[in-house]
Amino acid sequence: MSDHPIDAHVRFDTHPAHTSAVTATLTGTHHRAAQALLAARGFENLDDHTMVLARIDREEPYWAHQATHALHAEGITTEITPRLREAIDEEWTWANYPMHWLTRAEVREVSNAAQTIYDDIRHGRLIIHAHAHDGWTTVAIGTYLDGGTVALHGENHLRSIADRLESPAQALASFQRLHGDAVRPGPAPMTDIEQQTAQARTSLRSPDTAQAPAAPRIERVPSYEADPGDHEALLNDFLTENNDWEKYRTWDDNTTIANHESLTLRVLFDHDARSRDPKWTIAAYETPVSDRMWHMTIAATTPAPILNTLLTVLAAGDAWETAVGSPVTEKTVTDATRPVTEAGWTHTVDGRWLRWQTLQEDAGVQFDAFAAQAPHTPLDTWTIWAGPSIDHPTWAIHASAYTPAGLLDHLTEELAHGTGPRQTHTAPAQPKKRITSSPPAAPTPVPSKGLRR
């Protein structure tokens, strides 16, 4: 510690409205010295005496603790609240972390490298030329202001530099050839984690001081805009009402599997899935010991009316016929999309893709003719979605080639003509004033688990 203490004191605490972020309250006549040291370690000003550390890797307590050592070395006194101390001492691991062989320290190194990329993009040091979704995650091409073009892979705490390239022009040409119509200009939209992190950096919004929200108002909207509801409750209701389905938990407490008594239909439910990650995976088999005939994944944000329709069809149909499905023909496509065609949705053909979209382009159905002719590939033949675009939907259902036409027909009928509840909140009469900043930049779909091919 410095032999010349500075008249500055920093009190570290947990963020009142963000699970992992850390706040720093600065006092003393020379608090700006502490402010400069904390800024160099990722803290950002909320006001003249308050700073916030909000990261995309949930490692704020660790890095705040490291910051205290730097402050002590300069003669600045610090205080850590008991609840932050508890967070610093907590041992935790990422669920389903793809690099499971890494030690905790090595995982932190990977996350910190991802944080550096995120900060470089957010502060304009790394300019993203284009991005795309490769079927699993977001990929992008960007150039650093001080030179050097890179290919990025992944999102949030898993984003990394996959390759270093010679020139932006060559990199973009190669990126376009590799990802085709999936390529979009500029950085990808913010992920949910990035949005939460940005909010934490701009407002404390403590529950003790925030104005009470207005009572929610329920409105009827098209099914594709309805609330997701409680998927756990929907699963439990489905199993309670259908005695020919049996539920059991796997060795992984995060997963429930439900089997039809014929053993030709199986539902895998991921209790931990969030946002656009697959919450449900449905798999069908011609016999209990055969290869998979077709499969479908349903995002965690899928509206309850859409999911209810799907579960009703699964419960009502002949299990074996549903499991076997049917090969795709022109009639299959016509039957499956008749509801959206009759509803006046716009129909377009773009190479191998046939698309039907609302006039507002906020929901749609996509058929991949190439995938339909190669049913044993991992490509999705059908995509039913709603949101800003098919590449970044609010929710999506993906289905393979042999998915029964009758099942698809019921889903598109609900999509085109169904309605459901959506809860909205009116703005408070006198909203709290808060600082705003420019938003940053990337989602990570999790591969389906536990179903044999």
N, C-alpha and C positions, 0 to 999 in steps of 0.2 A: 504494500500500500504506500502511496505517496507520503512523504514527510510533511507536506504542506496541504492540509485539508482545505477543501473548497467549500464555501458557504452555499451548498446545494444539497438537496435531499430528494430522493426519488422513492415514491411508494408504488410498488407493483401489485396489481390485483387482477383477478379474472374479469373479463368483459361481462357486463350485466345481461347482455342479450345475445351473445355468441359463445357457443360451447367451449371453444378452445382459445379464442383471442385473449390478449393480455393488454391491460391499460397501465400507463405510467403517469403518475401525478407528480409534477415537478414544483418544488418550492425553494426559496432561498434567493439571495441577491445575485448569485451567479448560476442560476438554474439553466441559463442558455448554454453553458459549457456541457452540462448533462444532456441537454437537448441535441447538441451537435453529435455527441458520442452515440446517443440512441438512434439518431437518424442514420448514421453509418451502419447500424445493425438492423435496419429494416423497420424501425418505428416511424410512424408518420404523425404529423401534427393534427390534432382535432381542434385545439385552441392553443392559446399562448402557454398554458400550464398543463395541458393534457396531451399525451401521445398514445397511439394504439399500434400494437403489433398484430397483424392479421395475415395469416399465411394459408396457402392452399393445401398444406400437408399436415395440419393439425399439430405441428411441433412447436407452437408458440411458447408453451411453458419452458421447454428445454432451452430455446434460444434466448428467452428472457433471463433465465438463470445464468447463461453465459454472459449476457450483457451486464449483470451485476458484478461479475469479476472485473470487467473492463472499467466500470465506474469506480470500484474500490481502488484499482491501480492508480486512478487519477485523484484519489482523495475525496471522492463523493460518497456520502452515506446513502444506504439503501434500506428499504423495508419490504419484506415479502409477506403478504397476508396469509393467514393459515389455509384458506381455501386454495390459493395459488400454490402454496407449498405442497399441499396434497396432490395437486395436478402435476407438479414437477416430479414428485416421488412415485407417481402412478406408473405401473408397468402395463403396457398394452401393445397389441399387434394389429396390423391390418387384416381384416377378414378377407379370405380368398386372395391373399397377396400372390401375384403371379411368380415372383422370384423368391419362393419359399426357402431357398437354400441360403439366403443372405442372413447375416447376423443383424441384430437390432441396430448396431452402429452403421453397418453397411446400408441398411434400408434407409437410415437417416441421410446418408450421403446421396443416395439416389434421389430422395425427396428434395434435398437441398439443391441439387442440380436442376430439378424440375422447377423449383421455386425461382432460381436464377433466370431460367428461360422465360418464365411467366413475367417476372419483373422487367426483363429486357423488352418484352413485347409491350407491356403496359406503359413503360416510360419512353417508348419510341426508339430504343436503341437497336431493336430488331424489327425490321419491317417485313410483315407477312404479305407475300404477293398473292398467294392462292392457298386454298385448303380443300379437302375432300374427305369423304367418309369411305374407308376401304372395306366396309362390311363388319368390322369389329371396333374400330376406333377412328379418331381424327388424325389425318396426316396433313402436312403443310410444307410449303417452300418459303423461305425468308432470307433476307440479307441483312447483316449487321452494318450499322452506319460506318464503322471503321474498317469494313471490308470483310468478305467471306460469306458465301451463300451456303445455307444448311437445309437439309431435309429433316423435318420434325415428325415424330411418331408418338401418339398417345395423348392423354389428357390429364389435367390436374397433377397429382403427385407422381404420375407415371410418364409424363411427357419427357422425351429425351431427343438428343440429336442422333438421328439414324445414319446420317451421311454428311460429308462436307463436299461441296461441288465447286466446279471451276468458275462458272459464270451464271448469273441469273437467267439469261436467255436460254442457255442449254438446259438448265435445271427445270425451267418452266415447260420447255418443249417435251422433255422426258416425262415430267409430271402429268402433262396433258395426255400423252400417249398411254401412260399407265392407268390413269383413272377416268379418262374419257368424260362422259356427261356428268359425272359426279363432281367435277372440279367447279369451285365457286371462287370468285375474286375476294381478295382481302382475308383478314383473320376470321376464324370461326366464331359463331355467337358464344357468349359466355355460358359456361356450364353452371349448374345449380350451385356448386361449391364456390365458383368464382363470383357469382352474384352475392352469395352470403358474405364472402370475404370483403367485397367492395362495400357492402352495407356496414360491416363492422368497422371499417376504416373511416366512415363518415358520420356515424351516429352511435351514441351509447344507448339511448332509448331504454333506460332501465324500467322494469315493470313498476317500480315505486314512483316514478315521475312521469311516465308516459300517460297520455290521456286515454281513458277507457274507450275501447272501440265501440262503434255503434252496433246495435243489434243486427245480426245478419238478415238479409232479405232473400227469400227463395223465389226464383223465377224459373219458368219453363223455357228450355232452350232445345235446339236439335240435339239428338242423342250424342253426336260426336263432340259436343261442347259441354256435356253434363259433367258433374263431379264424379271422380273415381269411386267415391264411397269407401266402404270398409271391405277390402278383398278377403281378409281373414274371415269375416262374418259370412261372406258369400260362399266361401269354401265350406264352412261348417254347416250352413243351411243346406247346401247341395248334398253333403254326405248324410245329413240327418233325414232328408226327404227321399233319398234313393238308397234303399237297403242293398241293392245289387252292387254298390260301390263300397270298398273297404279301405280304410285309412290306416297308415302306419308311419311312424317316424323312423328316419334312418339313423346311422351312427352320427351323422351331422345334425345337430339340433336345429339348424337353420332351415332344414328341408323337411317337407311332408310329401309323401307319395300316396296317391289314391289309385287303386286298381279296380277295374270292373271285374265281376266274378268270372267272366269269360277269359280273362287275362289277355284280351286283345286290345284293350284301351287302358292307357295309363296317363295320369296327371301328376306332374311334379310341380310343387308349389314352393317357391323360395321366399321364406319369411323375411329375409334381409334385403330383398331387391327394392330399389327406390327409383323414382323418376322414370326414365325410359328403359331401364334395365328389364330383362324378361322376368316377370313375376310368376307366370304360368308357362309350362311347357306341356303340350299334349302330344302323345306319341301313340301310334296305332300299328298293330301287327296282325298279319293274316292268321297266324296261329300263335299260341303262347311261346313257341320256340323259333319262330321265323324272324327274318330281318325286318326292320321297321318299314312299314308301307308309306306312311306320311307323318308329318309332324307340323306343329303350329306353336309359335311363341306369342305371348300376350304381355305387353308392357305393364308396369306397375301403375301407370297413370291412365290406363284404359278406363273409359267411363263405365259406371255400373250398368246402365241399360244395355250397352254392347255386350258386356260380359255375361249378364243375365240371359240374353238371347242365346249366346254360345252354350252356356251350361244347360239351358232348357232343351236345346237340340241334342246335346250329348245324352241327356237323361231320357228323352222321348224316343229316339231312333233305335232300330235294331243294331245291337252292338257290333255284330260281325259285319253287317253291311257297311256300317259307319267306318269300321276299322279297315276294311278292304279298300274303300274309296273307289275311285274310277280314274282311268287315264284322261288326259285333257284332250278334248275335241273342240271343234268350232262351236258345237251345240253347248258344250260345257261352259265355254266362255260366255256365250250369249245368255244362257240361263242364269249364270252367276252374277251377271252385270245388268240384267234386265231392270231391276228396281232403280238403279241410278240413271240408266238410260231413259226410263219413263219419267223420272223426276227432272229431266232436262239438263243433266250434268254434261259438261263439255267433254267430248271424246276426241283424243288426239293419238296419232301414231308417231313414235320417235324411234326409228330403227326397230330393234327387237322388243321395245316396250309399247304396250297399249295402255293408255291412261284415261280415266274418267275423273273429272274434278268438278267441284262446285264452281259457280260463276265467280265466287269470291276467292277461289283457289285456297280455301282453308281446310279442305278435306278431300280425300280421293281414294281411288282404287287403282292399283297398277298390276298389270299382267306381263310377265317376262316370257316371251315366246321361246327364247333360247333355253331358259331353265326348264320349261315345260317339256322340251324334247330330250332333256338330259336329267331324268328324275332322280338319279342316284348321286348327283352333285350336291354340294351344300348350298347352292344358290336358291334364293327364295323365288318361287313362281308367282305368288300373290303377296301384295302388300296393301293392307287397308290402314289408312292413317288419317290424322287430323292435326292441324297446327300450322306454323309459319310456312313449312315446305316439307316435301317428302324426305329431304336429306336431314332436316332437323325438326322432326315432328314433336308435338306435345305427347302423342302416344301413337303406337303402331302395333299392328298384328301382322306377323309374317307366317306364310303357309307354303308348304311344298307342293309338288306337282299333283299327287294323288289325293289331295284334300277333297272330300266329297262335295260335289256341286251343290247339293241340297243345303249343306252347312254354310257354304259361301253365300248362297242365295238368301238365307235367313239373316246373315250378317249384313249384307248390302241393303236388304229391305229395312232393317233397323237403322242403318246408316243414313238412308235416303229419306225415310218417313217417320222415324221414331223421335220421341222427345224425352227429356229427362230433367231432373232438378239441378239447378246450379245455385250455390250460395254466394251472395255478393254482400259487400260491406260498403255503406255510404261513408264518405270522408268525414272526419271530425269537423266541427264548425270552425275551430281555430287550430289548425295543424301546427305542430311544433316546427320551428324554423331549424333547419339543419344544413350543414355544409354539403355540397355535392362535388363530385369529381368525375372525370372521364372514365367510363368503364373499361376494363381490360378485355382479354380474349379467351375455349374448347369443350364431348361426352364420352364415357367409356362403357359400351355395352359389354355385359359379362357373358361369356359363352355358356350355353346351356349345360347343366351338370346332370350326370347320373343316368342318362338314358342310352341304352345300347343302340347301335346302328344296324 
